[in-house]
Amino acid sequence: MNQIFVNAKKVLVLLAEMSDDMRSHIIHEVANSIITHQTDLLDANSDDLSRMDPESPIYDRLKLTTKRLKDIADSMHTVADMPSPVRRVVQHKVLPNGLDLLRQSVPYGVIGVIYEARPNVTFDVFSLCYKSGNACILKGGKDAQATNEAAVALIQEVLHRYSPTAYACQLMPATHEATAELLQARGYVDLCIPRGGKKLIEFVRDNAKVPYIETGAGVVHTFFDKSGDTDMGAAIINNAKTRRPAVCNSLDTLLIHELRLNDLPKLCTPLTAHQVRIYADEAALKALSGNYPAELLHEADDTTWDTEWMDYAMGVRTVHGMGEALQHISDHGSGHSECIITDDATRALQFQRLVDAACVYWNASTAFTDGGQFGLGAEIGISTQKLGPRGPMGIESLVTTKWIIHGHGQIRE
């Protein structure tokens, strides 16, 4: 594994010397190769899927289809056509002593990404890193190992064909030991981005010796306020919960104003199509009893409000007003995505101002928290921290800066 780190570091000079047009051309060629080699990718993916329970929500997240491969390729074409974030002038000034200072955007260098059963991430990370002049080291999960190996082989074949930069994209073994090695590769890895659940983020916090950005883990809330539109609310809640329940922007807890408990059955009715299990507090449970399938209704416990379900399940809690909703989110949220459904603009703006999260919605599904949906082309992760980038991270988030200083013999007294 040490050789992987050495090779990635060596390729940075080649990436720095390469023109943006050539980097874009190579990304386009990888995208085209996805389509021409889709049979190989789908066969590898089928191998991974054969070892997973089809009933698991993660199964859908892992599954590739012809349509999904086309979407991945289209996303890569979009990234390739975006303006380069490298060598932009961020600040320019001339000091009284004549020194000319230029602050310029530059790549981070080697970026390590740890992720689970998300095969699209392999291509997203490569395109974003390569476009921004970074090398990437990928550490996928064992559930997607065959798919990731096929994807990286495809990427490296194109890189070999057009440039000596095949080591700009490398795949590590799908082991816990590899994760630990990546997190401790000081001097080789400039930034690590973990994409996964709470356990992965905690492991990174406890073991990282390289800089990292917290992403992914999301306990997501929607607050249905006293003036919320019931039809709109039902559609938003259903979309946020059931569109893709195993992703980080899916709804985990519905907070409902006590004055709207009579509307709770109507808000939850669309969820029955996906057999969503509901874990409700006493008041919400009473409102749903007889109006929602009994076998899907459960009493909430102490763990309910801190659970990122990643499944067709969610919590429902009754709140007495805005203040209690805000306090619940403060106590149990993860800083990812939060939503209020209300017709009261004043209360909506208050909610958006006071909620501490990367993305705060008013009358819209949290499913939109996504780099592609935000016009970033693709994303390398969704940052939930405050230092550095926050929210969906595209190519603009994959550069740092350095100062370029021009002088004519100045010396400091």
N, C-alpha and C positions, 0 to 999 in steps of 0.2 A: 504493500500500500504506500510505502514511502516513495517508491518510484513514480506512482501516480502524482504525488505532490510535486516532486522534482520536475516531471515532464510538464505539468501545468504551469509552473513558474517560468520555465524556459520559453514557453510559447508566447509569453506576454510581449516580448520584443517584436516578434513577427506580427502580432496583432496590432501593435502600435504603429508599425510601418505600413500596414495595409490601408488602402483608401476605403472610404465609406462606400463608394460605388461597388468595390469588389466584395466587401462584407455583405452588402445588400444582395448582390448577384448570387452569392453562395447560399444565402437564406432562401431566396427564390428557388434555387435548384433543389435544396432539401425539401421544400414544400412540394415541388413537382414530383420528387422522388417518392414522397408519401403516397401519392395517387398511383404512380406506376408500379409501386411495390406493395400495394395495399393487401394483396393476398398473403404475402409473407407476414405482414404485421397482424392481420386478422388470425392467421394460423397460430402465431405465437400467443396472441391474446386468448384464443380458444383453449390453449394449453393451460394458461393460468386460470381461466374460468372453470375448467374441469375440476379443479381442486377446491373450489369455493361453493358454499351453499347458495343456490339460486335465490333463496328466500331472504338472504342477508341484504340489507340496504347497500352495503359496500359493493355488492355484485354489480349493481347498475353503475356505480362510480368507476369500477374497473373495466366495464365492458366497452369495447370499441365496435363501431359499426361503420359501414361505408359512409353514412351521413356524418358521423362524428369525425372520421378521418378527413373528410372534405372540410369540415368546420375548422379543424386544426390547421390544415394547409392554408385555408383562407386567412386565418389569424396570422400565420407566419408571413404571408404575402403583405398583410397590412403593416406588420412590424418592419419588414424590409423597406417599405416605402416611406416610413416615417423619417423626419429629419433626425440626423445624428445628434445625440446629446453631448458628444465629445468635442473638446476644444472650443467650447463657447466662452465668450468673455462675460464673466459674471460681474466684474468690477474693474475699473481702470482709473488710475489717478497718478499725478506727478507730484512728488513731494517738493517742498521749498528748496531742498538741496539738489534737486534735479533728478533724483532717482525715479525711474518710470516703473510703476507697479501695475502688473496685470494679474488679476485672479481668474483662472481658467478651469473649466471642468475637465476632469480626467477620469478614466476608468478606476474602479476599486482595485482590480487585479484578478485574483483568483477567488471565485465565489463558490462556496460549498452549499448545496441545497439538500436537505433531508426531507423526504416526503413518503407517503404511503401509497395506497392503491389508486393512484391518479395518473394513468399513462399519458394524458395530455400534457402533464407538467414537464415531462422530458423534453418535448418539443418547444413548449413555451419558454422554459428556462434557457435552452440553447439559443433560440432566436433573440431573446432579450439580451442575454449576455454577449453574444457574438456581435450584435448590432452596436452595443455600447463599448466594445473593445475589451470585454472581460473573458477570461477562461472560466469554465464551470466544471465542478466535480459533483457528480450526482450520486446520491445515496437513496435508492428507492427501497420499498418494502418487499418482503419475500413473496407476497401475494401477486405482485406484478413483475417478478424477476424476468420471466421469459419475454414479456412485452417490452420491458425496458432494454433488455439486451438486444432485441431486434431493432428497436428504435435507435439506440446509440450506434449500432453497426451500420445502419443506414446513413446516419449523420456523418460518421467517420469516413464512409466510402466516398461521399460527396466532397468532404474536406480533402481527402487524399487526391481526388481528381483535380482540384482547382488550386490547392495551396498546401504548403507544408505545415498546416495548423491542425492536424488531426487531434492533437492532444488538448485542443481548446475545449473539447467535450469528452469527459471520461466518466465511466460508471464504476462505482465501488461495489464490493460484495454486499449482499443483503443480509448483513449480520450486525448484531449489537456491537461487536468489537470494532467493526468498520465505522460505526457512528461515533464511538469514543475516540478513535484515531483522528477522524475528521475534526472533531471539536477541540482536539489538543494539538493540531498541526500549526503551531506558532512558527512564524517565519515563512510559511508556505501559503496558508489560507488567510486571505485578508478580510473576509466577511462570511459568516454562516447564516443561512436563512432556513429555519425549520418550518415545515408545513405539516401540521398534524394536530392531534388532540392534546388534552391537558397533560397526559403522562409524558408525551414527547417534550413538550415545552418545559416541564419541570426537570426532566433529565438534562436538557440543554442548560438550564439555569444552574444546575448543580455541578456540571462537568465541563462547561466550555472554558477554554483558555484563549480562544480567539473571539473577536468581536462578533456579536450576533444580533439579529432583529427578531423579536417575538412576533409570530404571525399565526393565523389559523384558528386557534381555539376560540370559540364563540358561544357564550350563553346569551342568546338573543331574545329580546322581549318585544311584544307589541301591546301598547296600552290603548284599550278601547274606552274613550272618554265619555262623559255624560251626554255630549252632543254629537257623538259619532253616527254616521249613516250606516244603518244595519246592512243593507245590500252591499255597499262598498266594503264594509268591514268583513263580511263573510267571504267575499272574493279575495281580499288581501290576505286574510288569515289562512285560507285554504291554499293559496299560491305560495305563501311564505313557508308553510309547513310541508306541503306534499309535492311541490315541484321536483325537488331533489333533496330528500330529507337527510342524506348522509353528507351534505356539504356544510361548511361553517357558517353560511349566512341564513340557514333555515331556522324557523321559529322554534324556540324551546319553551317559552312561558308566555301565556296570554294573561295580561292584567286587565280586569274589567271593573269599571266603576260600579259601585253598589246600586246606583239608581238605574242601571241597565241590565240587571240580572235577568229580568224577564225576557230580554232579547238574546240571552246566551244560547238557548237551544237553536235559534235561527242562525246565529253566528257559527255554530259548530256543525250544523247539518251537512254541509258539503264535505266535511272530513270523513264521514261514514263511508264514502266511496273508496277510500283507501284504508278503511279499518283502523283509523288512528286511535290509539289508546290515550285516554285522558286521565290525568292524576290531579284531582281537584280538591280545593279546601272545602270546608263544611257547607258554606253558603252556595258555592258554585255547584257542588255535588247535589245539593237539594234542588237547585234550579234545573239541572240536567236529568235528574232521575225521572224516568218515564218518557223522556224526550230524546234520549240518546241510547244506543244499544247497551244494555246492562253489562254484557260481558266485556265491554270496552271501557267501562267506568271504574275508576279506582280512587281510593282516598289518598291524598297527598301525605307525604311524611317529611322528615327533616332533610332528606337528601334531594327531594324533588326540585327545589328552587336553584340548586347549584349544578344540575345535570344538563350536560350537552347531549341531547338524546341521540342524534345521528340515526334516527329511526322514525317510524310512524308512531310517534308518541309525543305528548307535550303536557306541561303543567298548566293549570288554570287557577289564578288566585284573585280573590275579591279585594278591592282597595276602596277606602273611604273618600279618596280624592286624589288630586294631582300630587300633593305632598307625599302621600304614602307610596304612590307609584314611583316617584323619583327616589325615595329612600330605598325601596325594594331593588331598583336597578343599581343604585349605588352599592348596596350590600351584596348583590348576587351577580351583577353583570361582569363582563370581561373586557369591556371597552371596544367591542366589535361593531355591532349594528343594533340600533334601537328605533322604535317607531311609535308614533301616536296617531290614532284615528279620531279625528274631531272636525266639526264644522266651525269651531271657534278659533279664529286666527290668532287672537291674543294668547290663548292657552297653548296653541301649537308653537308659537314663537318662544313662549316661556319654556316649554318642554325642550325645544331644540337648543336654547341658550344654556339650560341648566344640566342637561344630560351630558355626562363625560364619556363620550364614545367617538370612534373614528368616523362613523356614519350615522346620522340621525335623520329619520324620515318623517314626513308628514303626509298621511294619506297615500302611501305607496308601499309595496312589498319590499321587505329586506332582501329578497332574492336578487335585487339589482346590485348589491355590493359585489362587484366583479370588475376586473380591469377592462375586459372587452366591452362591458355595458357602459363603463365610464369613459369610453373613447380612448383607452390607453393601448389598444391593439391586442394586448395580452397582459397577464400579470405574473409576477414571480412570487407573489404572496400578498396577504392583507395584513399590514402591520397594526397591532393593537397597542403598541407602546407610544410614548410621547416624544422621546428623544430620537431625532432623525425622521425618516419618512413615516407617515401615518395613513392608514387606509390602504386601498389597492395600490400596489407598487408596479409601475411600468418602467420603461427605459430611463425616464427622467430621474428615477430613484436609484439607478445603478451607477451613478457617477459621484465622485467627490471633487474636491478642488485643490489646486496648488497655486502658489504665487510665482510668477515669472518677473524677475527684476532686472531691468537694464540700467546700467550706469556708464559713467565716463571717467572713472578713476576716483570716485568718492571714497573717502575713508572716514571712519567714525572717531571722534575725539575721545 
